Structure formats: structure tokens, C-alpha cells
Amino acid sequence: MGTTGLLIIDLQNDYFPGGRYTLDGTEAAAAKAGELLALARAEGASVVHVRHVMTGEDAPFFAKGTPGAEIHPDLAPREGEPVVVKEAVNAFLRTDLDALLRGRGITRLVIVGAMSHMCVDAASRAALDLGYEVTLAHDATATLPLTFCGTEVPAPAVQAAMMAALEFAGANVVSADEAAAVLRG
């Protein structure tokens, strides 16, 4: 086990077509994430899955106990791959994620998942704040269109803005193919 780990954030059924909160490009992002997952497993790199669960009765998606809250089968954890369950946007907040990563000697993270403008952003920034070297595979993340002050912001613009901001913050934002080189060490 090396010092690099793959962190897969919230690639859960509700974000895929037919789910309660479908994102733009989830299937393509999951395919790229799946390639990195296969590589990480082949290289013996640590893999940590993050799963968001909402407990309120009015949860718009990822409702506790529903199939939509489960990790998509294409990215399902294998035995020995930990799953960190979170109830907040930031995967490090009120979870054992940091202790888990440090316990495995992880100092570098390759991050994939969803949503780019929420949980991927929060986890990437927290990881940077905690001193991790962060590589973010932009094409292995997904988002959706947003609206601000009456202006519609298409998903590709949301994605570009988030990736630019995370790169500015210190993340190494690259394609999944380039992130593969990081996993290979």
C-alpha cells in the first residue's frame, strides 16, 4: 500500500438516470471513475468510498434506507475497501475520513465523484486544508445546471468554474488519464 489513495465521493444511484436527482454527465463521469478504480485496485492503492445519507423525511435524494442512497453497482466497494458514511456536504466533517486516510499512510488523494460544486468541492478544499496533495480528475466528476440571480448557468459552465476554482486553490486538476499516472506512483 502506497501513500496515494483514490477517494470516490457520492457516486450513488440517485445521481444516475432514473434516480431522484440526476446529474449531467454522471454516467460518463462514473465510467472514468471506474477506470481509475480498476487501476487503483490493480496497483494496490487504497480505495475509500464516501456515501452521503440524508436522514430527514423530506430528503430530496439519498434518503436513508432507499436504493437511491446506495453506491452505484459499477463502483461498488469490494471487501476491505472502507465506506465512509456522511450526513454533511464535507466528507471530512464529523466522520473518521481523515483518521482513516492517515492510518493508511495516505498523503496524496485522487478524487472523483459528485457533485462537483458541492461535495467534491468541499472534500477537495478540506483535504487541501488538512495538508493532503490533491489530484482531481475533472472528467470523473459530475454536476448540474444552476441558477443565480435569474441567470441560468449551464452544467459545463458550473463544471469549468468549479474546476478552475479548485485548481486556483491548489488542487492538481487533470483528466482521468493524467490522474492514472498519479495512482501508478
VMD Tcl script that draws the C-alpha trace (Angstrom):
set ca {
  {0.00 0.00 0.00}
  {1.47 3.34 -1.07}
  {0.88 6.88 0.02}
  {-1.69 7.58 -2.72}
  {-5.37 6.77 -2.32}
  {-8.45 7.02 -4.51}
  {-11.37 8.84 -2.88}
  {-14.73 8.18 -4.58}
  {-17.36 10.66 -3.46}
  {-21.12 10.10 -3.65}
  {-21.41 8.16 -6.91}
  {-24.76 6.88 -5.71}
  {-27.83 5.68 -7.58}
  {-29.91 8.85 -7.14}
  {-27.43 10.81 -9.30}
  {-27.85 8.45 -12.26}
  {-30.67 8.38 -14.86}
  {-33.82 7.15 -13.15}
  {-32.64 8.43 -9.77}
  {-34.21 11.20 -7.72}
  {-31.56 13.82 -8.60}
  {-29.96 13.03 -11.94}
  {-26.82 14.99 -12.77}
  {-25.48 15.96 -16.18}
  {-22.81 13.53 -17.32}
  {-22.99 11.15 -14.36}
  {-22.62 8.04 -16.49}
  {-19.55 9.38 -18.31}
  {-18.01 10.54 -15.04}
  {-18.70 7.17 -13.42}
  {-17.09 5.36 -16.37}
  {-13.90 7.40 -15.89}
  {-14.08 6.88 -12.12}
  {-14.49 3.16 -12.78}
  {-11.31 3.13 -14.86}
  {-9.42 4.77 -12.00}
  {-10.99 2.35 -9.53}
  {-9.83 -0.65 -11.58}
  {-6.35 0.83 -11.82}
  {-6.17 1.61 -8.09}
  {-7.15 -1.96 -7.29}
  {-4.60 -3.35 -9.75}
  {-1.87 -1.11 -8.32}
  {-2.75 -1.95 -4.72}
  {-3.61 1.67 -3.92}
  {-6.02 2.40 -1.08}
  {-9.61 2.97 -2.19}
  {-12.06 4.79 0.06}
  {-15.72 5.24 -0.85}
  {-17.84 8.07 0.53}
  {-21.61 7.71 0.72}
  {-23.94 10.58 1.59}
  {-27.07 9.66 3.55}
  {-29.85 12.10 4.38}
  {-31.96 11.21 7.38}
  {-34.86 13.66 7.21}
  {-38.26 12.57 5.96}
  {-38.13 15.37 3.39}
  {-34.75 14.33 1.94}
  {-34.73 15.27 -1.78}
  {-32.34 12.37 -2.56}
  {-30.02 9.88 -0.79}
  {-32.78 9.17 1.71}
  {-31.64 6.71 4.35}
  {-32.66 3.15 3.56}
  {-33.53 3.78 -0.10}
  {-31.86 2.21 -3.15}
  {-31.00 5.73 -4.34}
  {-28.66 6.19 -1.38}
  {-26.62 3.11 -2.30}
  {-23.34 3.33 -4.19}
  {-23.86 2.64 -7.89}
  {-23.18 -1.03 -8.66}
  {-20.50 -0.17 -11.25}
  {-18.42 1.34 -8.42}
  {-19.44 -0.94 -5.58}
  {-16.89 -1.37 -2.81}
  {-15.04 -4.65 -2.51}
  {-14.25 -6.35 0.75}
  {-11.61 -4.35 2.59}
  {-12.50 -1.04 0.88}
  {-13.90 1.24 3.57}
  {-17.08 3.21 3.09}
  {-17.32 6.49 4.98}
  {-20.94 7.49 5.55}
  {-21.55 11.21 5.89}
  {-24.53 13.41 6.58}
  {-22.88 16.69 5.58}
  {-21.51 18.05 2.30}
  {-17.90 17.83 3.50}
  {-16.75 14.19 3.73}
  {-14.26 15.13 6.47}
  {-16.84 16.81 8.71}
  {-17.99 14.63 11.62}
  {-16.55 11.46 10.02}
  {-13.44 9.38 10.54}
  {-12.18 10.02 6.99}
  {-9.05 11.92 8.00}
  {-8.09 9.33 10.63}
  {-8.78 6.51 8.18}
  {-6.56 8.05 5.49}
  {-3.76 8.90 7.91}
  {-3.96 5.41 9.39}
  {-3.28 4.02 5.93}
  {-0.36 6.42 5.39}
  {-2.20 8.33 2.66}
  {-0.71 11.74 1.87}
  {-1.94 12.07 -1.73}
  {-5.53 11.76 -2.89}
  {-7.00 11.26 -6.33}
  {-10.58 12.49 -6.02}
  {-13.54 11.60 -8.24}
  {-17.31 11.83 -7.75}
  {-20.25 14.14 -7.46}
  {-21.47 16.86 -7.22}
  {-18.55 18.94 -8.44}
  {-19.96 22.16 -6.99}
  {-20.84 20.67 -3.60}
  {-19.34 17.51 -2.11}
  {-16.34 17.24 -4.44}
  {-15.55 20.90 -3.83}
  {-15.94 20.63 -0.04}
  {-13.87 17.45 0.27}
  {-11.13 18.75 -2.03}
  {-10.82 22.01 -0.09}
  {-10.87 20.21 3.26}
  {-8.20 17.77 2.05}
  {-6.03 20.68 0.94}
  {-6.56 22.40 4.30}
  {-5.54 19.19 6.07}
  {-2.30 19.00 4.09}
  {-3.12 16.33 1.53}
  {-1.81 16.60 -2.01}
  {-4.99 16.61 -4.09}
  {-5.37 15.47 -7.68}
  {-8.88 15.95 -9.02}
  {-9.93 14.05 -12.15}
  {-12.26 16.61 -13.73}
  {-13.80 14.20 -16.23}
  {-14.60 11.74 -13.43}
  {-16.86 14.29 -11.69}
  {-20.39 15.47 -12.48}
  {-22.62 18.42 -11.68}
  {-25.83 20.05 -12.92}
  {-27.06 23.43 -14.16}
  {-27.60 26.12 -11.54}
  {-29.40 29.44 -11.37}
  {-28.07 32.60 -9.74}
  {-29.97 35.91 -9.61}
  {-32.10 34.82 -12.53}
  {-29.13 33.76 -14.65}
  {-29.15 30.16 -15.84}
  {-25.68 28.62 -15.56}
  {-25.35 25.50 -17.73}
  {-23.67 22.42 -16.24}
  {-20.49 22.77 -18.37}
  {-20.05 26.32 -17.06}
  {-20.62 25.20 -13.46}
  {-18.08 22.42 -14.01}
  {-15.49 24.74 -15.55}
  {-15.90 27.33 -12.80}
  {-15.55 24.72 -10.05}
  {-12.50 23.08 -11.60}
  {-10.85 26.47 -12.19}
  {-11.52 27.49 -8.58}
  {-10.15 24.22 -7.18}
  {-7.07 24.47 -9.37}
  {-6.59 28.04 -8.13}
  {-6.91 26.73 -4.55}
  {-4.05 24.29 -5.10}
  {-5.56 21.09 -6.44}
  {-3.94 19.38 -9.39}
  {-6.94 19.32 -11.76}
  {-6.33 16.90 -14.62}
  {-8.08 14.33 -16.80}
  {-8.66 10.82 -15.51}
  {-5.96 9.60 -17.88}
  {-3.49 12.01 -16.27}
  {-4.72 11.09 -12.78}
  {-3.90 7.46 -13.59}
  {-0.21 8.39 -13.58}
  {-0.62 9.67 -10.00}
  {-2.19 6.36 -8.94}
  {0.68 4.47 -10.55}
  {3.00 6.48 -8.33}
}
mol new
graphics top color blue
foreach p $ca { graphics top sphere $p radius 0.5 }
foreach p [lrange $ca 0 end-1] q [lrange $ca 1 end] { graphics top cylinder $p $q radius 0.2 }
display resetview
